[in-house]
């Protein structure tokens, strides 16, 4: 059996704010958009967003409303220029949760928050 990660879908409250964040602030091109579902071209794995309301209507799953304050996952975005991306996001008033730090294994890591409170790790490649 051959399994690969195809996409990640984040549930959001405000689709316009989230599109602005991922497309305009992080620079991911929109790959596809159908109603409230939007996919971004991020490389090998697609990042998608959809409204919590839409997912509830489509699936009947118990998707909670509102910005989440508890976290059980994060998205990792890899860049050669962690500090530069953090400064760019800071200038656009993106909440910086953790300033860039170098880990003992040599990787530089920082954390930001998207409009719905999802944690996003901005990190250098692991060498």
TORVEXTI-77457 format. One record per residue: x, z, y of N, C-alpha, C, O in turn; residue in three letters; residue number from 0. Coordinates in nm, 2 decimals, padded with zeros to 4 digits, always signed. Example, Ala and Ser with C-alpha at 12.3 -4.5 7.8 and 13.67 -1.06 7.14 Angstrom:
<recs>
    n.u    n.w    n.v   ca.u   ca.w   ca.v    c.u    c.w    c.v    o.u    o.w    o.v  aa   i
 +01.32 +00.78 -00.57 +01.23 +00.78 -00.45 +01.32 +00.78 -00.33 +01.42 +00.85 -00.33 ALA   0
 +01.28 +00.71 -00.22 +01.37 +00.71 -00.11 +01.29 +00.79 +00.00 +01.34 +00.80 +00.11 SER   1
</recs>
This chain:
<recs>
    n.u    n.w    n.v   ca.u   ca.w   ca.v    c.u    c.w    c.v    o.u    o.w    o.v  aa   i
 +00.09 +00.00 -00.12 +00.00 +00.00 +00.00 +00.09 +00.00 +00.12 +00.18 +00.08 +00.14 UNK   0
 +00.07 -00.09 +00.21 +00.14 -00.11 +00.34 +00.06 -00.06 +00.45 -00.05 -00.12 +00.48 UNK   1
 +00.10 +00.05 +00.52 +00.02 +00.10 +00.63 +00.11 +00.11 +00.76 +00.23 +00.14 +00.75 UNK   2
 +00.05 +00.07 +00.87 +00.12 +00.08 +01.00 +00.03 +00.13 +01.10 -00.09 +00.11 +01.09 UNK   3
 +00.08 +00.19 +01.21 +00.00 +00.23 +01.32 -00.03 +00.11 +01.41 +00.06 +00.05 +01.46 UNK   4
 -00.16 +00.08 +01.42 -00.20 -00.03 +01.50 -00.23 +00.00 +01.64 -00.20 -00.08 +01.73 UNK   5
 -00.30 +00.11 +01.67 -00.34 +00.15 +01.80 -00.37 +00.29 +01.81 -00.40 +00.36 +01.71 UNK   6
 -00.37 +00.34 +01.93 -00.41 +00.48 +01.97 -00.52 +00.46 +02.07 -00.51 +00.39 +02.17 UNK   7
 -00.63 +00.53 +02.06 -00.74 +00.53 +02.16 -00.76 +00.67 +02.22 -00.77 +00.77 +02.15 UNK   8
 -00.75 +00.67 +02.35 -00.77 +00.80 +02.43 -00.91 +00.79 +02.48 -00.96 +00.69 +02.53 UNK   9
 -00.98 +00.90 +02.47 -01.12 +00.91 +02.52 -01.11 +00.97 +02.66 -01.04 +01.07 +02.69 UNK  10
 -01.17 +00.90 +02.76 -01.16 +00.93 +02.90 -01.30 +00.95 +02.96 -01.40 +00.90 +02.91 UNK  11
 -01.30 +01.02 +03.08 -01.43 +01.03 +03.15 -01.45 +00.92 +03.25 -01.56 +00.86 +03.26 UNK  12
 -01.34 +00.88 +03.32 -01.36 +00.78 +03.43 -01.27 +00.67 +03.40 -01.15 +00.67 +03.41 UNK  13
 -01.33 +00.56 +03.35 -01.26 +00.44 +03.30 -01.17 +00.38 +03.41 -01.06 +00.33 +03.39 UNK  14
 -01.23 +00.37 +03.53 -01.15 +00.31 +03.64 -01.03 +00.39 +03.68 -00.92 +00.33 +03.70 UNK  15
 -01.03 +00.52 +03.68 -00.92 +00.60 +03.71 -00.81 +00.58 +03.60 -00.69 +00.57 +03.63 UNK  16
 -00.86 +00.58 +03.48 -00.76 +00.56 +03.37 -00.70 +00.43 +03.36 -00.58 +00.41 +03.34 UNK  17
 -00.78 +00.32 +03.39 -00.72 +00.19 +03.40 -00.62 +00.18 +03.51 -00.51 +00.13 +03.49 UNK  18
 -00.65 +00.24 +03.63 -00.55 +00.24 +03.74 -00.42 +00.31 +03.69 -00.31 +00.26 +03.72 UNK  19
 -00.43 +00.42 +03.62 -00.32 +00.50 +03.58 -00.23 +00.42 +03.49 -00.11 +00.40 +03.51 UNK  20
 -00.29 +00.37 +03.38 -00.21 +00.30 +03.28 -00.17 +00.16 +03.32 -00.06 +00.12 +03.28 UNK  21
 -00.25 +00.09 +03.39 -00.22 -00.05 +03.43 -00.13 -00.05 +03.56 -00.02 -00.11 +03.56 UNK  22
 -00.17 +00.02 +03.66 -00.10 +00.01 +03.79 +00.01 +00.11 +03.80 +00.12 +00.07 +03.86 UNK  23
 +00.00 +00.23 +03.76 +00.10 +00.33 +03.78 +00.21 +00.32 +03.67 +00.33 +00.33 +03.70 UNK  24
 +00.17 +00.30 +03.54 +00.27 +00.28 +03.43 +00.31 +00.14 +03.41 +00.41 +00.11 +03.35 UNK  25
 +00.23 +00.04 +03.46 +00.26 -00.10 +03.45 +00.23 -00.17 +03.31 +00.29 -00.27 +03.28 UNK  26
 +00.14 -00.11 +03.24 +00.10 -00.18 +03.11 -00.01 -00.28 +03.14 -00.11 -00.25 +03.19 UNK  27
 +00.02 -00.41 +03.10 -00.08 -00.51 +03.12 -00.21 -00.49 +03.03 -00.20 -00.44 +02.92 UNK  28
 -00.32 -00.52 +03.09 -00.45 -00.52 +03.01 -00.44 -00.63 +02.91 -00.42 -00.75 +02.95 UNK  29
 -00.46 -00.60 +02.79 -00.45 -00.69 +02.67 -00.60 -00.74 +02.65 -00.62 -00.86 +02.62 UNK  30
 -00.69 -00.65 +02.65 -00.83 -00.69 +02.63 -00.92 -00.58 +02.69 -00.89 -00.46 +02.69 UNK  31
 -01.04 -00.63 +02.74 -01.14 -00.53 +02.79 -01.28 -00.58 +02.76 -01.31 -00.69 +02.79 UNK  32
 -01.35 -00.49 +02.69 -01.49 -00.52 +02.66 -01.57 -00.40 +02.70 -01.56 -00.29 +02.64 UNK  33
 -01.65 -00.41 +02.80 -01.73 -00.30 +02.85 -01.64 -00.18 +02.89 -01.55 -00.20 +02.97 UNK  34
 -01.66 -00.07 +02.83 -01.57 +00.05 +02.87 -01.44 +00.06 +02.78 -01.36 +00.14 +02.81 UNK  35
 -01.43 -00.03 +02.68 -01.31 -00.03 +02.60 -01.21 -00.12 +02.66 -01.23 -00.23 +02.68 UNK  36
 -01.08 -00.06 +02.67 -00.97 -00.14 +02.73 -00.85 -00.11 +02.65 -00.82 +00.00 +02.61 UNK  37
 -00.78 -00.22 +02.62 -00.65 -00.22 +02.55 -00.54 -00.26 +02.64 -00.56 -00.35 +02.72 UNK  38
 -00.42 -00.19 +02.63 -00.31 -00.22 +02.71 -00.20 -00.27 +02.61 -00.18 -00.22 +02.50 UNK  39
 -00.12 -00.37 +02.66 +00.00 -00.41 +02.59 +00.11 -00.32 +02.61 +00.17 -00.32 +02.72 UNK  40
 +00.15 -00.24 +02.51 +00.26 -00.15 +02.53 +00.38 -00.18 +02.43 +00.47 -00.09 +02.42 UNK  41
 +00.37 -00.29 +02.37 +00.48 -00.32 +02.27 +00.41 -00.33 +02.13 +00.31 -00.39 +02.11 UNK  42
 +00.48 -00.27 +02.03 +00.43 -00.28 +01.89 +00.30 -00.22 +01.86 +00.22 -00.27 +01.78 UNK  43
 +00.27 -00.11 +01.93 +00.15 -00.03 +01.91 +00.06 -00.04 +02.04 +00.11 -00.03 +02.15 UNK  44
 -00.06 -00.08 +02.02 -00.16 -00.09 +02.13 -00.21 +00.05 +02.18 -00.24 +00.13 +02.09 UNK  45
 -00.21 +00.07 +02.31 -00.28 +00.19 +02.36 -00.41 +00.14 +02.42 -00.42 +00.05 +02.49 UNK  46
 -00.52 +00.22 +02.38 -00.65 +00.18 +02.42 -00.72 +00.30 +02.48 -00.68 +00.42 +02.45 UNK  47
 -00.82 +00.28 +02.57 -00.90 +00.39 +02.63 -01.05 +00.35 +02.61 -01.08 +00.23 +02.61 UNK  48
 -01.13 +00.45 +02.60 -01.27 +00.42 +02.60 -01.34 +00.55 +02.65 -01.28 +00.66 +02.64 UNK  49
 -01.45 +00.54 +02.71 -01.52 +00.65 +02.76 -01.57 +00.74 +02.65 -01.61 +00.69 +02.54 UNK  50
 -01.57 +00.87 +02.68 -01.62 +00.96 +02.58 -01.77 +00.93 +02.55 -01.81 +00.94 +02.43 UNK  51
 -01.85 +00.90 +02.65 -01.99 +00.87 +02.63 -02.01 +00.75 +02.54 -02.09 +00.75 +02.45 UNK  52
 -01.93 +00.64 +02.56 -01.93 +00.52 +02.48 -01.90 +00.56 +02.33 -01.97 +00.51 +02.24 UNK  53
 -01.80 +00.63 +02.31 -01.76 +00.67 +02.17 -01.87 +00.75 +02.10 -01.90 +00.73 +01.99 UNK  54
 -01.93 +00.85 +02.18 -02.04 +00.92 +02.12 -02.15 +00.83 +02.08 -02.21 +00.85 +01.98 UNK  55
 -02.19 +00.74 +02.17 -02.30 +00.65 +02.14 -02.27 +00.55 +02.03 -02.36 +00.52 +01.95 UNK  56
 -02.15 +00.51 +02.01 -02.11 +00.42 +01.90 -02.10 +00.49 +01.77 -02.13 +00.43 +01.66 UNK  57
 -02.05 +00.61 +01.77 -02.02 +00.68 +01.64 -02.10 +00.80 +01.60 -02.10 +00.84 +01.49 UNK  58
 -02.17 +00.86 +01.70 -02.23 +00.99 +01.68 -02.13 +01.10 +01.65 -02.17 +01.21 +01.60 UNK  59
 -02.01 +01.08 +01.68 -01.91 +01.19 +01.66 -01.92 +01.29 +01.77 -01.96 +01.26 +01.88 UNK  60
 -01.89 +01.42 +01.74 -01.90 +01.52 +01.85 -01.79 +01.52 +01.95 -01.70 +01.61 +01.95 UNK  61
 -01.79 +01.42 +02.04 -01.68 +01.41 +02.14 -01.72 +01.49 +02.26 -01.83 +01.47 +02.32 UNK  62
 -01.63 +01.59 +02.29 -01.67 +01.68 +02.41 -01.66 +01.60 +02.54 -01.58 +01.50 +02.55 UNK  63
 -01.73 +01.65 +02.64 -01.72 +01.59 +02.77 -01.62 +01.66 +02.86 -01.58 +01.77 +02.82 UNK  64
 -01.58 +01.60 +02.97 -01.49 +01.66 +03.07 -01.35 +01.66 +03.03 -01.31 +01.63 +02.92 UNK  65
 -01.27 +01.69 +03.13 -01.12 +01.70 +03.12 -01.09 +01.81 +03.02 -01.14 +01.92 +03.03 UNK  66
 -01.00 +01.78 +02.93 -00.96 +01.88 +02.83 -00.84 +01.96 +02.89 -00.75 +01.91 +02.95 UNK  67
 -00.85 +02.09 +02.86 -00.74 +02.18 +02.90 -00.65 +02.22 +02.78 -00.53 +02.26 +02.80 UNK  68
 -00.70 +02.21 +02.66 -00.62 +02.24 +02.54 -00.56 +02.11 +02.49 -00.63 +02.00 +02.51 UNK  69
 -00.45 +02.12 +02.43 -00.38 +01.99 +02.38 -00.35 +02.01 +02.24 -00.30 +02.11 +02.19 UNK  70
 -00.37 +01.90 +02.16 -00.33 +01.90 +02.02 -00.24 +01.77 +01.99 -00.21 +01.75 +01.88 UNK  71
 -00.21 +01.69 +02.10 -00.14 +01.57 +02.07 -00.07 +01.53 +02.21 -00.10 +01.59 +02.31 UNK  72
 +00.01 +01.43 +02.20 +00.07 +01.37 +02.32 +00.11 +01.23 +02.29 +00.11 +01.19 +02.17 UNK  73
 +00.13 +01.15 +02.39 +00.17 +01.01 +02.38 +00.32 +01.01 +02.43 +00.35 +01.07 +02.53 UNK  74
 +00.41 +00.95 +02.35 +00.55 +00.94 +02.39 +00.57 +00.80 +02.44 +00.55 +00.70 +02.37 UNK  75
 +00.62 +00.79 +02.57 +00.66 +00.66 +02.63 +00.81 +00.66 +02.64 +00.87 +00.75 +02.71 UNK  76
 +00.88 +00.56 +02.59 +01.02 +00.56 +02.59 +01.07 +00.46 +02.70 +01.03 +00.35 +02.71 UNK  77
 +01.17 +00.51 +02.78 +01.23 +00.43 +02.89 +01.38 +00.47 +02.90 +01.42 +00.58 +02.87 UNK  78
 +01.46 +00.38 +02.95 +01.60 +00.41 +02.98 +01.61 +00.49 +03.10 +01.72 +00.55 +03.12 UNK  79
 +01.51 +00.49 +03.19 +01.52 +00.55 +03.32 +01.41 +00.66 +03.34 +01.32 +00.64 +03.41 UNK  80
 +01.42 +00.77 +03.27 +01.32 +00.88 +03.28 +01.31 +00.93 +03.42 +01.20 +00.94 +03.47 UNK  81
 +01.42 +00.96 +03.48 +01.42 +01.01 +03.62 +01.35 +00.92 +03.72 +01.28 +00.96 +03.80 UNK  82
 +01.38 +00.79 +03.70 +01.33 +00.69 +03.79 +01.18 +00.68 +03.78 +01.10 +00.67 +03.88 UNK  83
 +01.13 +00.68 +03.65 +00.99 +00.67 +03.63 +00.92 +00.79 +03.68 +00.81 +00.78 +03.73 UNK  84
 +00.98 +00.91 +03.66 +00.92 +01.03 +03.71 +00.91 +01.03 +03.86 +00.80 +01.07 +03.91 UNK  85
 +01.01 +00.98 +03.93 +01.00 +00.98 +04.07 +00.89 +00.88 +04.12 +00.82 +00.90 +04.22 UNK  86
 +00.88 +00.77 +04.05 +00.78 +00.67 +04.08 +00.64 +00.73 +04.06 +00.55 +00.71 +04.15 UNK  87
 +00.62 +00.80 +03.95 +00.49 +00.86 +03.93 +00.46 +00.98 +04.03 +00.35 +01.00 +04.07 UNK  88
 +00.56 +01.05 +04.06 +00.55 +01.16 +04.16 +00.50 +01.11 +04.29 +00.42 +01.16 +04.36 UNK  89
 +00.56 +00.99 +04.33 +00.52 +00.93 +04.46 +00.38 +00.88 +04.46 +00.32 +00.86 +04.57 UNK  90
 +00.32 +00.87 +04.34 +00.18 +00.83 +04.33 +00.09 +00.95 +04.30 -00.03 +00.93 +04.25 UNK  91
 +00.14 +01.07 +04.32 +00.07 +01.20 +04.30 +00.02 +01.22 +04.15 -00.08 +01.29 +04.13 UNK  92
 +00.10 +01.17 +04.06 +00.07 +01.20 +03.92 +00.13 +01.34 +03.89 +00.24 +01.37 +03.93 UNK  93
 +00.05 +01.43 +03.83 +00.10 +01.56 +03.80 +00.22 +01.56 +03.71 +00.21 +01.51 +03.59 UNK  94
 +00.33 +01.61 +03.75 +00.45 +01.63 +03.67 +00.44 +01.77 +03.60 +00.45 +01.87 +03.67 UNK  95
 +00.43 +01.77 +03.47 +00.42 +01.89 +03.40 +00.55 +01.96 +03.37 +00.57 +02.08 +03.36 UNK  96
 +00.65 +01.87 +03.34 +00.79 +01.92 +03.31 +00.89 +01.82 +03.36 +00.88 +01.70 +03.33 UNK  97
 +00.97 +01.87 +03.45 +01.08 +01.78 +03.51 +01.17 +01.73 +03.40 +01.18 +01.80 +03.29 UNK  98
 +01.24 +01.62 +03.42 +01.34 +01.57 +03.32 +01.44 +01.68 +03.28 +01.51 +01.74 +03.36 UNK  99
 +01.46 +01.70 +03.15 +01.56 +01.79 +03.09 +01.63 +01.71 +02.98 +01.57 +01.63 +02.91 UNK 100
 +01.75 +01.75 +02.96 +01.83 +01.69 +02.85 +01.82 +01.78 +02.73 +01.85 +01.90 +02.74 UNK 101
 +01.77 +01.73 +02.62 +01.76 +01.81 +02.50 +01.90 +01.82 +02.42 +01.98 +01.73 +02.45 UNK 102
 +01.91 +01.92 +02.34 +02.04 +01.93 +02.27 +02.08 +01.81 +02.19 +02.20 +01.79 +02.16 UNK 103
 +01.98 +01.73 +02.14 +02.01 +01.61 +02.07 +02.04 +01.49 +02.16 +02.06 +01.38 +02.11 UNK 104
 +02.05 +01.51 +02.29 +02.09 +01.40 +02.38 +01.98 +01.33 +02.45 +02.01 +01.25 +02.54 UNK 105
 +01.86 +01.35 +02.41 +01.74 +01.28 +02.47 +01.70 +01.35 +02.60 +01.70 +01.47 +02.61 UNK 106
 +01.66 +01.27 +02.70 +01.61 +01.32 +02.82 +01.45 +01.31 +02.81 +01.40 +01.21 +02.77 UNK 107
 +01.39 +01.42 +02.84 +01.24 +01.43 +02.82 +01.18 +01.49 +02.94 +01.23 +01.59 +03.00 UNK 108
 +01.06 +01.44 +02.98 +00.98 +01.49 +03.09 +00.83 +01.48 +03.04 +00.80 +01.40 +02.95 UNK 109
 +00.74 +01.55 +03.11 +00.60 +01.54 +03.08 +00.52 +01.52 +03.20 +00.54 +01.58 +03.31 UNK 110
 +00.42 +01.43 +03.19 +00.32 +01.41 +03.30 +00.18 +01.42 +03.24 +00.17 +01.43 +03.12 UNK 111
 +00.08 +01.42 +03.32 -00.06 +01.43 +03.28 -00.13 +01.31 +03.33 -00.12 +01.27 +03.45 UNK 112
 -00.22 +01.24 +03.25 -00.30 +01.13 +03.29 -00.43 +01.19 +03.36 -00.44 +01.31 +03.36 UNK 113
 -00.51 +01.11 +03.41 -00.63 +01.16 +03.49 -00.72 +01.25 +03.40 -00.80 +01.33 +03.46 UNK 114
 -00.72 +01.24 +03.27 -00.80 +01.32 +03.18 -00.73 +01.44 +03.12 -00.78 +01.51 +03.04 UNK 115
 -00.60 +01.46 +03.17 -00.53 +01.58 +03.12 -00.45 +01.55 +02.99 -00.39 +01.64 +02.94 UNK 116
 -00.45 +01.43 +02.94 -00.37 +01.40 +02.82 -00.22 +01.41 +02.86 -00.17 +01.37 +02.96 UNK 117
 -00.14 +01.48 +02.77 +00.00 +01.50 +02.79 +00.07 +01.37 +02.76 +00.04 +01.31 +02.65 UNK 118
 +00.16 +01.32 +02.85 +00.24 +01.20 +02.82 +00.39 +01.24 +02.83 +00.43 +01.29 +02.94 UNK 119
 +00.46 +01.23 +02.72 +00.60 +01.25 +02.72 +00.67 +01.12 +02.77 +00.65 +01.02 +02.72 UNK 120
 +00.75 +01.14 +02.87 +00.84 +01.03 +02.92 +00.98 +01.06 +02.87 +01.03 +01.16 +02.91 UNK 121
 +01.03 +00.98 +02.78 +01.16 +01.01 +02.72 +01.25 +00.89 +02.71 +01.21 +00.78 +02.71 UNK 122
 +01.38 +00.93 +02.70 +01.48 +00.82 +02.67 +01.48 +00.80 +02.52 +01.44 +00.88 +02.44 UNK 123
 +01.54 +00.68 +02.48 +01.55 +00.65 +02.34 +01.64 +00.76 +02.27 +01.73 +00.81 +02.33 UNK 124
 +01.61 +00.79 +02.15 +01.70 +00.88 +02.07 +01.81 +00.79 +02.01 +01.78 +00.69 +01.94 UNK 125
 +01.93 +00.83 +02.04 +02.04 +00.75 +02.00 +02.11 +00.81 +01.88 +02.21 +00.75 +01.83 UNK 126
</recs>
